[in-house]
Amino acid sequence: MRGIRKLVCSKAFALGVLCAYGSVAAVFLAIGRTTLSCGYGGSNIHIQEAARTSLFMTTIDDDGGDKNEGTSSELNSESMFMDDVEETEWLEEGLDDVTDDSTGAVSSIGEGRSVIDYQDTTAVKEERGDANATNRTDDMVSEALLLAAVIEKNTTLVKEWLEYTSNMTTRSRQVMDDSNPTTVKVAEATPAKERLANGVTTTEAYVRVVDNSVVEPTVPIELRTEKAVTIETHNGLNTRCGRENPVTQHRLDCKRRIPKVIGIGMERCGTTALLFLLRIHPDIVHTKPKDVYYWNHFPDRSLDWYRDRMPISSKYQVTMEYTPSYILSHEVPHLINEALPDMKFIVMIRDPIERAMSSYLYMKHSRRPEYLTYISPQPGDPANPFLGLSFEATVLKQNGDVFEDNAVIENALYESHLRRWFDVFPRKQFLIIDEGVFSRDPVSILQQVEDFIGISKFFTKYYFYFDHDRGVFCQRVPTKRCSKRSIKNNHPPIQENVLKKLKDYYQPYNSRLEKLLNQTFPWT
Ligand SMILES: Nc1ncnc2c1ncn2[C@@H]1O[C@H](COP(=O)(O)OS(=O)(=O)O)[C@@H](OP(=O)(O)O)[C@H]1O
């Protein structure tokens, strides 16, 4: 049965907010009803309505079956949500150039502001007329604030919501209790569909509220506006540590933490892109730049030193660092195991020949001497020995054999590298990702990462778009960002005879890898 309650907030000023809880959390506004307010801390929330805007909400019961359908294909193309999105470039080499404005990202929805006016909570209580009214009122007010924040993209409301939820009574306070690992959490508001008819744009959004005491509180909301409004997602309202709110910082226990997840490989396998896309998850924080090199370059320094390299996180977040060169080390697995035996590891791998070409091009273009010696120990021009050396001359010795000691080749012997780690840690502590799958369908991979790390389910296709010029998926919200330099498959062709030699060389390693991982790869 599909649902049922409809809310209209039109030219007449708004109205009321009711959140009904049962098997679903439902929210609706009613025209001309009691005006409600959130009477906490002496402050009321008033949102003014602009003329000619109507807001129309429909909630759908959870047996509707189609709550999340339609969120993918429609969102895969650039839509009206892109209109006023700023594009910011990011660099492959590091993420430190990227300003993180995703914290509590809120922006004006522009014209067509809707109005919600929350007044007396007791009215809600009377309306409900049952014994649990007080707790429910708290929930209702919380939901109302949240919705207002979602709809209005209003920073003040977001803060109000955070403050309010931290002052909630009984059941909700219990939820916020330190001993309880989960908390009331707003995960997302995801626009799912958009229709334009008779000059009216209708946007359907899904608001996901994670609350460990409410079952299935996903609330689909339909917004109908006479003018197009931009609905974007605000991430992690109550899990991220903000800069300007000491109360919230205290509640979230904001401090630096040792990572729970480390990306250990492989270089040139999309590791920067993975971390970059992961970063919009409200439950993840990561180092900038991504490589820390603690375990392989500074193992004599203390764990406190390592911790100091980490970003500030809340107690609801997971800290990550990604140093792809760790996987090559013989000592690092043992060092980590001694100090942090429960560590989880992410390893990205890729067609070894593609990886070799990517590595070659990267080293060659970087022109850094330490890289150039990797390309080939065969001297060329004495003044600049490796510049201009071809891929073929880099991967093959003068006698035509594969140059197996060369890092461009050797790093892609995934099976032997992984085996050293599997000897030390249980297999279940590793997530192995094929870059080919990641580049085609990053959302499925990001969802696997969510499961692997054990964080909330957040990722949908809404957050990403495919950049046809670069050939890669990029971040869509809160701002549009993409790799500056990545142009996928921009590799020069490899001579047939060299390609065959490389395929033959990697073949036994690749089949051992498939056995080790009990998994097949298109490039084996
Ligand atoms: N979104 C996305 N999806 C999939 N793959 C992507 C993406 N963005 C970048 N790339 C490709 O990743 C390659 C760089 O890998 P790394 O970031 O691991 O390189 S590094 O080790 O940190 O230098 C590099 O590969 P090549 O272009 O073949 O060199 C990038 O193109």
PDBQT file of the ligand as one rigid body, heavy atoms in Angstrom, charges set to zero:
ROOT
HETATM    1  N1  LIG A 601      37.384   8.118 -10.800  1.00  0.00    +0.000 N 
HETATM    2  C1  LIG A 601      38.325   7.273 -11.187  1.00  0.00    +0.000 A 
HETATM    3  N2  LIG A 601      38.006   6.013 -11.377  1.00  0.00    +0.000 NA
HETATM    4  C2  LIG A 601      38.951   5.129 -11.751  1.00  0.00    +0.000 A 
HETATM    5  N3  LIG A 601      40.246   5.413 -11.973  1.00  0.00    +0.000 NA
HETATM    6  C3  LIG A 601      40.579   6.658 -11.804  1.00  0.00    +0.000 A 
HETATM    7  C4  LIG A 601      39.657   7.642 -11.406  1.00  0.00    +0.000 A 
HETATM    8  N4  LIG A 601      40.295   8.774 -11.312  1.00  0.00    +0.000 NA
HETATM    9  C5  LIG A 601      41.550   8.504 -11.630  1.00  0.00    +0.000 A 
HETATM   10  N5  LIG A 601      41.730   7.236 -11.940  1.00  0.00    +0.000 N 
HETATM   11  C6  LIG A 601      42.964   6.582 -12.401  1.00  0.00    +0.000 C 
HETATM   12  O1  LIG A 601      43.738   6.138 -11.307  1.00  0.00    +0.000 OA
HETATM   13  C7  LIG A 601      45.106   6.156 -11.729  1.00  0.00    +0.000 C 
HETATM   14  C8  LIG A 601      45.913   6.772 -10.598  1.00  0.00    +0.000 C 
HETATM   15  O2  LIG A 601      45.925   5.859  -9.540  1.00  0.00    +0.000 OA
HETATM   16  P1  LIG A 601      46.357   6.249  -8.071  1.00  0.00    +0.000 P 
HETATM   17  O3  LIG A 601      45.539   7.377  -7.603  1.00  0.00    +0.000 OA
HETATM   18  O4  LIG A 601      46.307   5.014  -7.261  1.00  0.00    +0.000 OA
HETATM   19  O5  LIG A 601      47.841   6.736  -8.297  1.00  0.00    +0.000 OA
HETATM   20  S1  LIG A 601      48.923   7.002  -7.152  1.00  0.00    +0.000 S 
HETATM   21  O6  LIG A 601      49.546   5.723  -6.804  1.00  0.00    +0.000 OA
HETATM   22  O7  LIG A 601      48.301   7.629  -6.009  1.00  0.00    +0.000 OA
HETATM   23  O8  LIG A 601      49.900   7.883  -7.819  1.00  0.00    +0.000 OA
HETATM   24  C9  LIG A 601      45.158   6.938 -13.022  1.00  0.00    +0.000 C 
HETATM   25  O9  LIG A 601      45.289   6.011 -14.073  1.00  0.00    +0.000 OA
HETATM   26  P2  LIG A 601      45.917   6.384 -15.487  1.00  0.00    +0.000 P 
HETATM   27  O10 LIG A 601      45.076   7.491 -16.060  1.00  0.00    +0.000 OA
HETATM   28  O11 LIG A 601      45.815   5.133 -16.309  1.00  0.00    +0.000 OA
HETATM   29  O12 LIG A 601      47.333   6.811 -15.256  1.00  0.00    +0.000 OA
HETATM   30  C10 LIG A 601      43.820   7.595 -13.073  1.00  0.00    +0.000 C 
HETATM   31  O13 LIG A 601      43.309   7.816 -14.356  1.00  0.00    +0.000 OA
ENDROOT
TORSDOF 0
